[in-house]
Amino acid sequence: MISIFSAKIYVDAKKKTAAIFDSVNIDNEYYPENPTKTKMSLNEKIEISIESEYISHLRANLNSTLRLIQASYDSIESVKI
C-alpha cells in the first residue's frame, strides 16, 4: 500500500498576487521531471496543491515553491510596482 502525502496552500499578496503567480507558475509548467504532482491556480488568491508518494519530496517542493513566492514578492517590492 502506497501512502499519498498532500499539502494545499493559499497565497494572497493583494495587488501583487497575479504577478507572483505568473513568475512562480512558469517554473511549475516547465519541470516535467518533478517527482511531485503540483498544481497551481489563480482566482483571487494563488492556490497550490502538492501531492507525493514521499513526504521528503513533498517537503522539498513545498520549500522551493514558498521560497520562489517570497523571492518574487521581494523583487516586486524592491522596485515598487
C-alpha positions in Angstrom: 0.0 0.0 0.0 1.3 3.4 -1.0 0.6 6.5 1.1 0.0 9.8 -0.6 1.0 12.9 1.2 -0.5 16.2 0.2 -0.5 19.9 1.0 -2.7 22.8 -0.1 -1.5 26.4 0.3 -3.3 29.7 -0.4 -1.3 32.9 -1.0 -2.8 36.4 -1.0 -0.4 39.2 -1.9 -3.2 41.7 -2.7 -2.3 43.6 -5.9 0.9 41.6 -6.4 -0.8 38.2 -6.4 -1.2 37.8 -10.2 2.5 38.9 -10.9 3.7 36.4 -8.3 1.6 33.6 -9.8 2.9 34.3 -13.3 6.5 34.2 -12.1 6.2 31.0 -9.9 3.8 29.0 -12.1 6.2 29.1 -15.1 8.7 27.0 -13.1 6.0 24.5 -12.4 4.9 24.2 -16.0 8.4 23.6 -17.3 9.6 21.0 -14.8 8.2 17.7 -16.2 10.5 15.5 -14.2 9.1 16.9 -10.9 8.7 14.0 -8.5 5.6 15.6 -7.1 2.2 16.3 -8.6 2.0 20.1 -8.3 -1.0 22.2 -9.5 -1.3 26.0 -9.3 -4.3 28.1 -10.0 -5.2 31.8 -9.6 -8.5 33.2 -8.6 -8.4 36.0 -6.0 -5.6 34.0 -4.3 -2.9 31.6 -5.6 -3.9 28.0 -4.7 -1.1 25.5 -4.7 -1.8 21.8 -4.3 1.1 19.3 -4.0 0.9 15.5 -3.8 3.7 13.0 -3.5 4.3 9.4 -2.5 7.2 10.5 -0.4 7.0 13.1 2.3 10.6 14.3 1.7 9.6 15.1 -1.9 6.6 17.0 -0.7 8.6 19.0 1.8 11.3 19.8 -0.8 8.8 21.0 -3.3 6.9 23.0 -0.7 10.0 24.7 0.5 11.1 25.5 -3.1 7.7 26.9 -4.0 7.5 29.1 -0.9 11.0 30.4 -1.4 10.1 31.3 -5.0 7.0 33.1 -3.9 9.0 35.0 -1.3 11.7 35.9 -3.8 9.0 37.1 -6.3 7.3 39.2 -3.7 10.6 40.7 -2.5 11.6 41.5 -6.1 8.4 43.3 -6.8 8.6 45.2 -3.6 12.2 46.3 -4.4 11.0 48.2 -7.5 7.7 49.3 -6.0 5.5 48.1 -8.9 
